[in-house]
Amino acid sequence: MRKISVIGAGNVGGLCAMRLLENGLGEIILVDVALNLAQAKALDLEDARYALGSNYQITATDDFSRISGSDIAIITAGLARKPGMKREELLAKNAQILRAVAANLKKSAPDAICIVVTNPVDVMTYLCIKELNTDRRRVFGMGINLDASRFANLISKRINQDILNIKAAVLGAHGEEMLPLSRLARVGNRPLNSFVSGSELKQIEGETVLRGAQIVNLYGSGSAYFAPSAAILQMVKAVLNDSDEICGASILLEGEYGISGACLGVPVKLGKGGIKEIIKLDLNKDELSALQKSAEAVKELCMTLQ
């Protein structure tokens, strides 16, 4: 049986565990230093097995040695955003948490493919790769896969079209520097701009950029977890099923799009072993400039980790 470790039993980690279990993707190890929290969620998920007619396996622990042999490690551990807080403000505290997680991964599950969810995700992905000293294809962040889902949802609602007919992509940092690509968005075989005006496109893009903050403000405490857990599920399925599905992921760029030394969200092909291919989109001058500006913002944050 495949083994997936979910590190962090908060809202995202707990719901991620539920989605993975209900999709029959493998045994789940739910890890948290707050052992009672992890145990409570594991017991609650166990109690659902009979009603669901599913004999899945989940273990709660605060002992990192239990993740040994994991095929995938999903890192959700860290502090959540509060109203008015930017993802970047989480940097120092979450970097400390991620360094401890990475040390345990290196010791107990060095062969696991790592999906980083902890914010600010682009910086945390960069830190995780450096701490693990591993191949960039095996460590990537979830960020823009969620942003693309949000973008598609907002497009669907605005033009009253089936979301399954929409193709949407977002590049860049998972934050205010993200780049929703309206020019490349499609509704069936038609470009998005054949449905809405230029000003409406700008409005949808702006709503996409601010969607996470909107949800944080409405919750009052904590941040989104339904859509993030779904975005994680999509990536895990692509890796375990070796499906070659194209998803947005934060990866360490080494010359792609004229960017090096920063983790940034770009489309990739996921499958066995992690990232199988980095997809190069045909960006215009303004889009490429915006993407490179996004990279510089991430680099500046990464420099504070030295």
C-alpha positions as CSV (number, residue, x, y, z in Angstrom):
1,M,0.0,0.0,0.0
2,R,1.2,3.5,-0.8
3,K,2.1,5.7,2.1
4,I,1.4,9.4,2.3
5,S,2.4,11.6,5.2
6,V,0.5,14.7,5.9
7,I,2.6,17.0,8.1
8,G,0.4,19.4,10.0
9,A,-3.1,18.4,11.2
10,G,-4.8,21.8,10.9
11,N,-7.7,22.6,8.7
12,V,-5.8,22.1,5.4
13,G,-3.9,19.0,6.7
14,G,-7.0,17.4,8.2
15,L,-9.2,17.9,5.1
16,C,-6.4,16.9,2.8
17,A,-6.2,13.6,4.7
18,M,-9.9,13.1,4.3
19,R,-9.8,13.7,0.5
20,L,-6.8,11.3,0.1
21,L,-8.5,8.6,2.1
22,E,-11.8,8.9,0.4
23,N,-10.1,8.6,-3.0
24,G,-8.3,5.4,-1.8
25,L,-4.8,6.8,-2.5
26,G,-3.1,5.0,0.3
27,E,-2.3,4.8,4.1
28,I,-2.2,8.2,5.7
29,I,0.2,9.2,8.5
30,L,-1.1,12.5,10.1
31,V,1.8,14.2,11.9
32,D,1.6,17.1,14.3
33,V,3.4,18.3,17.4
34,A,-0.1,18.9,18.8
35,L,-0.7,15.2,19.2
36,N,-4.2,15.6,20.6
37,L,-5.3,17.5,17.5
38,A,-3.9,14.8,15.1
39,Q,-5.4,12.0,17.2
40,A,-8.8,13.7,17.3
41,K,-8.9,14.1,13.5
42,A,-7.6,10.6,12.9
43,L,-10.2,9.0,15.2
44,D,-13.0,11.2,13.6
45,L,-11.9,10.0,10.1
46,E,-11.7,6.4,11.3
47,D,-15.3,6.7,12.5
48,A,-16.5,7.6,9.0
49,R,-15.2,4.3,7.5
50,Y,-18.3,2.2,8.2
51,A,-20.7,4.9,6.9
52,L,-18.5,5.3,3.8
53,G,-18.0,1.6,3.2
54,S,-14.3,2.1,3.0
55,N,-11.6,0.3,4.9
56,Y,-8.9,3.0,4.7
57,Q,-6.0,3.4,7.2
58,I,-4.9,6.5,9.1
59,T,-2.4,6.9,11.9
60,A,-1.9,10.0,14.0
61,T,1.5,10.7,15.6
62,D,4.0,13.3,16.8
63,D,6.8,10.9,16.0
64,F,8.5,11.7,12.7
65,S,10.1,8.2,12.5
66,R,6.6,7.0,11.6
67,I,6.8,8.6,8.2
68,S,9.6,6.3,7.1
69,G,8.9,4.8,3.7
70,S,6.5,7.5,2.6
71,D,5.9,7.9,-1.1
72,I,4.7,11.5,-0.7
73,A,5.1,14.0,2.1
74,I,2.6,16.9,2.1
75,I,3.8,19.8,4.3
76,T,1.0,21.9,5.6
77,A,2.5,22.7,9.0
78,G,2.8,26.3,10.0
79,L,0.8,29.3,11.2
80,A,-2.2,30.5,9.2
81,R,-2.8,34.0,7.9
82,K,-5.0,36.4,9.9
83,P,-7.1,39.3,8.5
84,G,-4.8,42.0,7.1
85,M,-1.8,39.7,7.2
86,K,0.2,39.1,4.0
87,R,1.7,35.7,3.4
88,E,5.1,37.2,3.6
89,E,4.5,38.2,7.2
90,L,4.5,34.5,8.1
91,L,8.0,34.1,6.8
92,A,10.2,34.0,9.9
93,K,8.0,31.7,12.1
94,N,7.0,29.3,9.3
95,A,10.6,29.1,8.1
96,Q,11.6,27.9,11.5
97,I,8.9,25.3,11.4
98,L,9.8,24.2,7.9
99,R,13.5,23.8,8.8
100,A,12.5,21.4,11.6
101,V,10.2,19.4,9.2
102,A,12.8,19.2,6.5
103,A,15.4,17.9,9.0
104,N,13.0,15.1,10.0
105,L,12.1,14.3,6.4
106,K,15.8,14.1,5.5
107,K,16.3,11.6,8.3
108,S,13.1,9.5,8.1
109,A,11.8,9.8,4.5
110,P,14.6,11.0,2.2
111,D,13.0,9.4,-0.9
112,A,9.6,11.0,-0.5
113,I,8.3,13.4,-3.0
114,C,7.4,16.6,-1.1
115,I,4.5,18.9,-1.8
116,V,4.9,22.2,0.1
117,V,1.7,24.0,1.2
118,T,3.0,26.1,4.1
119,N,2.9,29.9,3.3
120,P,4.6,31.9,1.9
121,V,4.7,28.8,-0.3
122,D,7.2,29.9,-3.0
123,V,9.8,30.9,-0.3
124,M,9.0,27.7,1.8
125,T,9.5,25.6,-1.3
126,Y,12.9,27.2,-2.0
127,L,13.8,26.6,1.6
128,C,12.7,23.0,1.6
129,I,14.8,22.2,-1.5
130,K,17.8,23.8,0.0
131,E,17.4,22.1,3.4
132,L,16.8,18.7,1.8
133,N,19.6,19.3,-0.8
134,T,17.5,17.3,-3.3
135,D,16.5,17.3,-7.0
136,R,14.2,20.1,-7.8
137,R,11.8,17.7,-9.6
138,R,11.0,16.0,-6.2
139,V,10.0,19.1,-4.2
140,F,7.4,21.6,-5.4
141,G,4.7,23.9,-4.0
142,M,1.0,23.9,-4.4
143,G,0.2,27.6,-4.6
144,I,-0.8,28.5,-8.2
145,N,-2.7,25.3,-8.7
146,L,-5.1,26.7,-6.2
147,D,-5.0,30.1,-7.8
148,A,-5.9,28.6,-11.2
149,S,-8.9,26.9,-9.7
150,R,-10.0,30.2,-8.2
151,F,-9.5,31.9,-11.5
152,A,-11.5,29.3,-13.3
153,N,-14.3,29.6,-10.8
154,L,-14.5,33.4,-11.0
155,I,-14.6,33.2,-14.8
156,S,-17.3,30.6,-14.7
157,K,-19.5,32.7,-12.5
158,R,-18.9,35.9,-14.4
159,I,-19.8,34.5,-17.9
160,N,-22.3,31.8,-16.6
161,Q,-20.5,28.9,-18.3
162,D,-19.8,25.4,-17.2
163,I,-16.5,25.4,-15.2
164,L,-15.5,22.1,-16.8
165,N,-15.3,23.9,-20.2
166,I,-12.9,26.5,-18.8
167,K,-9.1,26.3,-19.1
168,A,-7.4,28.8,-16.9
169,A,-3.8,29.3,-15.8
170,V,-1.9,31.5,-13.3
171,L,1.8,32.1,-13.2
172,G,4.1,33.6,-10.6
173,A,4.1,33.9,-6.9
174,H,1.2,32.7,-4.8
175,G,0.3,36.2,-3.5
176,E,-0.3,39.6,-4.8
177,E,2.4,39.2,-7.5
178,M,0.6,36.4,-9.2
179,L,-0.2,36.7,-12.9
180,P,-3.6,35.4,-14.0
181,L,-3.3,34.8,-17.7
182,S,-6.6,36.1,-19.2
183,R,-5.1,36.2,-22.7
184,L,-4.5,32.4,-22.7
185,A,-7.7,31.4,-20.9
186,R,-10.2,29.4,-23.0
187,V,-13.9,28.6,-22.8
188,G,-14.3,25.5,-24.9
189,N,-12.5,26.4,-28.1
190,R,-13.0,30.1,-27.7
191,P,-10.7,32.7,-26.1
192,L,-12.0,34.3,-22.9
193,N,-11.9,37.7,-24.4
194,S,-14.7,36.8,-26.8
195,F,-17.0,36.6,-23.8
196,V,-16.0,39.6,-21.7
197,S,-14.5,43.1,-22.3
198,G,-11.0,44.1,-21.4
199,S,-12.2,46.0,-18.2
200,E,-14.1,42.9,-17.1
201,L,-11.0,40.7,-17.6
202,K,-9.0,43.1,-15.4
203,Q,-11.7,42.8,-12.8
204,I,-11.7,39.0,-12.8
205,E,-7.9,39.0,-12.6
206,G,-8.0,41.4,-9.6
207,E,-10.6,39.3,-7.8
208,T,-8.4,36.2,-8.3
209,V,-5.4,37.9,-6.8
210,L,-7.4,39.0,-3.7
211,R,-9.5,35.9,-3.3
212,G,-7.4,34.3,-0.6
213,A,-7.4,37.6,1.4
214,Q,-11.2,37.8,1.0
215,I,-11.6,34.4,2.5
216,V,-9.3,35.1,5.4
217,N,-11.2,38.3,6.2
218,L,-14.5,36.5,6.1
219,Y,-13.3,33.7,8.4
220,G,-11.8,36.2,10.8
221,S,-9.4,33.6,12.0
222,G,-7.6,31.1,9.7
223,S,-7.6,30.8,5.9
224,A,-9.0,28.7,3.1
225,Y,-8.9,24.9,3.3
226,F,-11.6,23.3,1.1
227,A,-10.1,24.5,-2.2
228,P,-6.4,24.1,-1.1
229,S,-7.0,20.5,-0.1
230,A,-8.6,19.8,-3.5
231,A,-5.6,21.3,-5.3
232,I,-3.3,19.1,-3.2
233,L,-5.4,16.0,-4.1
234,Q,-5.1,16.8,-7.8
235,M,-1.3,16.9,-7.6
236,V,-1.1,13.8,-5.5
237,K,-3.2,11.8,-7.9
238,A,-1.1,13.0,-10.8
239,V,2.1,11.7,-9.1
240,L,0.8,8.4,-7.8
241,N,-1.1,7.6,-11.0
242,D,1.7,8.8,-13.3
243,S,-0.9,10.6,-15.3
244,D,1.3,13.3,-16.9
245,E,-1.4,15.8,-15.9
246,I,-0.4,19.5,-16.3
247,C,-0.8,21.5,-13.1
248,G,0.5,24.7,-11.8
249,A,3.3,24.2,-9.3
250,S,5.9,26.3,-7.5
251,I,9.3,25.0,-8.7
252,L,12.9,26.1,-8.6
253,L,13.6,27.7,-11.9
254,E,17.0,27.3,-13.5
255,G,16.8,29.5,-16.6
256,E,13.2,28.9,-17.6
257,Y,11.4,32.1,-18.5
258,G,14.7,33.8,-18.0
259,I,14.6,33.2,-14.3
260,S,17.1,31.4,-12.0
261,G,17.4,30.9,-8.3
262,A,13.8,31.4,-7.3
263,C,10.8,29.2,-6.8
264,L,7.8,30.4,-8.8
265,G,4.6,29.0,-10.1
266,V,4.6,27.7,-13.6
267,P,2.8,24.9,-15.4
268,V,4.4,21.4,-15.1
269,K,3.7,17.9,-16.1
270,L,3.4,15.7,-13.0
271,G,3.8,12.0,-12.7
272,K,6.1,9.3,-11.3
273,G,9.1,10.9,-9.7
274,G,7.4,14.3,-9.4
275,I,8.0,16.9,-12.1
276,K,8.4,15.3,-15.4
277,E,8.4,18.4,-17.6
278,I,8.3,22.1,-17.2
279,I,5.9,23.6,-19.7
280,K,7.0,26.8,-21.5
281,L,4.1,29.1,-22.3
282,D,4.5,31.7,-25.1
283,L,4.3,34.9,-23.0
284,N,4.3,38.3,-24.5
285,K,6.7,41.0,-23.4
286,D,4.5,42.4,-20.6
287,E,3.6,39.0,-19.2
288,L,7.3,37.9,-19.1
289,S,8.2,41.2,-17.4
290,A,5.5,40.7,-14.8
291,L,6.6,37.2,-14.2
292,Q,10.2,38.2,-13.7
293,K,9.1,41.0,-11.4
294,S,7.3,38.4,-9.4
295,A,10.5,36.3,-9.2
296,E,12.4,39.3,-7.9
297,A,9.9,39.7,-5.1
298,V,10.3,36.1,-4.1
299,K,14.1,36.3,-4.3
300,E,14.1,39.3,-1.9
301,L,12.2,37.2,0.7
302,C,14.5,34.2,0.1
303,M,17.5,36.4,0.8
304,T,16.2,37.1,4.3
305,L,16.6,33.4,5.1
306,Q,20.4,33.4,4.6
